[in-house]
Amino acid sequence: MQTAKAMRSQSPDQPDVRVRRITTHVGAEIQNVDISQPLSPENARRVRQALVEHGVIFFRDQNLNSPQYEAFARQFGEALRPKSNFIPELAGSEVIAEVRKDEGQEKNIGGGWHTDQVFRAAPSWGTMLLCREIPEHGGDTLFLSMSEAYERLSVGLKKTLETLRGVHWNAAVQARMQSGKAPDPAVTHPVVIRHPETGRKILYVSPSYTTHFEGWTEAESRPLLQYLFRHAENPEWTCRFRWEKGSIAFWDNYQTWHFAVNDYDAGERVMHRIVVNGPPFER
């Protein structure tokens, strides 16, 4: 049942957005909104609040051209296109990259649990994908909550992890995608971070990028890292998104992992990606 506040409109031209939770721990759908037009300040606040609360938010049936998509992203922070060795730039845009699987490619982009940009000294806060092409079946994306994964750890393990820093390197991903480019230098981040807007603690490791703990060897780190990776993949704090043309997913990289399922043919799935910078996580 909607509250009086939820039913009240911001203006005759732009009613309040509605937020529909998808699962208990991650994911919400934003309804009653046309993001081809600038959001009212209150609606922009509600969308951001939904993202921070649910980790990932989804929009359906959005008919956007590239300038409108870019303008939407800029309502939440600095829009940019990080340098990538295997995600091509979209011609005519300074911030949009095109995520696709070309003929001859067996591996897709994002086909493993990960969080974006963890291998950089200043990881990106948010990522948006706008669906341009999708097959009749397949091509879904899974998301999970790493704040919930942290909460479900034992008190003793939490205390241990809060003393550790993880080493992150993109060499394995560069090799998997056969980019032919040298990997970026390895970086370190705390294994447990705090979200800059909620203060909630987050387990900040990534199977695709975290190689070991600082001061530990890879052999010493492997058993604990493998335990954390398996623990995080619990279906209880995941959701699965079925794309349609005009769908948008906007996720908080600090507190989620995602996984692009590779069950489609080359050329069938095309996404336009924008990265949004936000406040840095608390170390």
LINTA-V165055 format. One record per residue. RES is the residue in three letters. PHI is phi as a letter, one per 30 degrees, with the letter a starting at -180 (NA if undefined). NEAR is the number of other ideal C-beta (glycine too) atoms within 8 Angstrom. Layout:
RES & PHI & NEAR
RES & PHI & NEAR
//
This chain:
MET & NA & 2
GLN & d & 6
THR & d & 6
ALA & d & 6
LYS & d & 5
ALA & d & 8
MET & d & 7
ARG & d & 7
SER & c & 7
GLN & d & 9
SER & a & 6
PRO & e & 3
ASP & c & 3
GLN & b & 9
PRO & d & 6
ASP & d & 12
VAL & d & 12
ARG & c & 9
VAL & c & 12
ARG & c & 7
ARG & d & 8
ILE & c & 10
THR & b & 9
THR & d & 5
HIS & c & 7
VAL & a & 15
GLY & j & 14
ALA & a & 13
GLU & c & 11
ILE & c & 12
GLN & c & 9
ASN & i & 6
VAL & b & 10
ASP & c & 5
ILE & d & 11
SER & d & 8
GLN & c & 6
PRO & e & 5
LEU & d & 13
SER & d & 9
PRO & e & 6
GLU & d & 8
ASN & d & 13
ALA & d & 11
ARG & d & 8
ARG & d & 11
VAL & d & 14
ARG & d & 9
GLN & d & 8
ALA & d & 12
LEU & d & 15
VAL & d & 10
GLU & d & 8
HIS & c & 13
GLY & i & 13
VAL & b & 17
ILE & b & 15
PHE & b & 14
PHE & b & 12
ARG & c & 9
ASP & h & 7
GLN & c & 12
ASN & c & 5
LEU & c & 11
ASN & c & 5
SER & d & 11
PRO & d & 6
GLN & d & 10
TYR & d & 14
GLU & d & 13
ALA & d & 9
PHE & d & 12
ALA & d & 13
ARG & d & 9
GLN & d & 8
PHE & b & 12
GLY & l & 10
GLU & d & 6
ALA & d & 10
LEU & a & 10
ARG & b & 13
PRO & e & 8
LYS & d & 4
SER & b & 7
ASN & c & 8
PHE & b & 7
ILE & c & 8
PRO & d & 6
GLU & d & 8
LEU & d & 10
ALA & e & 4
GLY & i & 4
SER & b & 10
GLU & d & 4
VAL & b & 10
ILE & c & 14
ALA & c & 12
GLU & c & 12
VAL & c & 11
ARG & a & 10
LYS & c & 13
ASP & d & 7
GLU & e & 5
GLY & j & 4
GLN & d & 8
GLU & c & 2
LYS & c & 10
ASN & c & 10
ILE & d & 11
GLY & i & 10
GLY & d & 9
GLY & a & 8
TRP & d & 12
HIS & a & 14
THR & b & 14
ASP & d & 9
GLN & i & 10
VAL & d & 14
PHE & d & 10
ARG & c & 10
ALA & d & 3
ALA & b & 5
PRO & d & 12
SER & d & 14
TRP & d & 12
GLY & b & 15
THR & b & 12
MET & c & 14
LEU & b & 11
LEU & c & 14
CYS & d & 13
ARG & c & 7
GLU & b & 8
ILE & b & 9
PRO & d & 9
GLU & d & 2
HIS & b & 4
GLY & j & 9
GLY & i & 13
ASP & d & 9
THR & b & 14
LEU & c & 11
PHE & b & 18
LEU & b & 17
SER & c & 13
MET & d & 14
SER & d & 13
GLU & d & 12
ALA & e & 14
TYR & d & 12
GLU & e & 7
ARG & d & 8
LEU & d & 10
SER & d & 5
VAL & e & 5
GLY & d & 6
LEU & d & 8
LYS & e & 12
LYS & d & 8
THR & d & 8
LEU & d & 11
GLU & d & 9
THR & c & 5
LEU & c & 11
ARG & b & 9
GLY & c & 14
VAL & c & 12
HIS & b & 14
TRP & b & 12
ASN & c & 10
ALA & d & 7
ALA & d & 9
VAL & d & 10
GLN & d & 13
ALA & d & 7
ARG & d & 8
MET & d & 10
GLN & h & 6
SER & d & 7
GLY & i & 4
LYS & c & 6
ALA & d & 3
PRO & d & 8
ASP & d & 8
PRO & d & 4
ALA & d & 9
VAL & b & 11
THR & b & 8
HIS & b & 12
PRO & e & 10
VAL & d & 12
VAL & b & 13
ILE & c & 12
ARG & c & 10
HIS & d & 15
PRO & d & 9
GLU & c & 6
THR & c & 6
GLY & i & 6
ARG & d & 8
LYS & d & 11
ILE & b & 14
LEU & d & 14
TYR & c & 15
VAL & b & 11
SER & b & 12
PRO & e & 9
SER & d & 8
TYR & b & 14
THR & d & 11
THR & c & 9
HIS & a & 13
PHE & c & 13
GLU & d & 9
GLY & i & 3
TRP & c & 8
THR & d & 6
GLU & d & 8
ALA & d & 5
GLU & d & 9
SER & d & 12
ARG & e & 9
PRO & d & 7
LEU & d & 8
LEU & d & 12
GLN & d & 8
TYR & d & 8
LEU & d & 10
PHE & d & 11
ARG & d & 7
HIS & e & 10
ALA & d & 13
GLU & d & 9
ASN & d & 10
PRO & d & 5
GLU & d & 7
TRP & b & 13
THR & b & 13
CYS & b & 11
ARG & b & 8
PHE & c & 13
ARG & c & 5
TRP & d & 10
GLU & b & 9
LYS & e & 7
GLY & i & 11
SER & d & 14
ILE & b & 12
ALA & c & 12
PHE & b & 12
TRP & b & 13
ASP & c & 11
ASN & d & 14
TYR & d & 13
GLN & c & 11
THR & b & 15
TRP & c & 11
HIS & b & 14
PHE & b & 12
ALA & d & 10
VAL & d & 10
ASN & c & 8
ASP & b & 5
TYR & b & 10
ASP & d & 6
ALA & e & 8
GLY & i & 9
GLU & d & 11
ARG & b & 13
VAL & b & 10
MET & b & 11
HIS & c & 14
ARG & c & 14
ILE & b & 16
VAL & c & 15
VAL & b & 15
ASN & d & 9
GLY & b & 8
PRO & d & 6
PRO & d & 6
PHE & d & 12
GLU & d & 8
ARG & c & 5
//
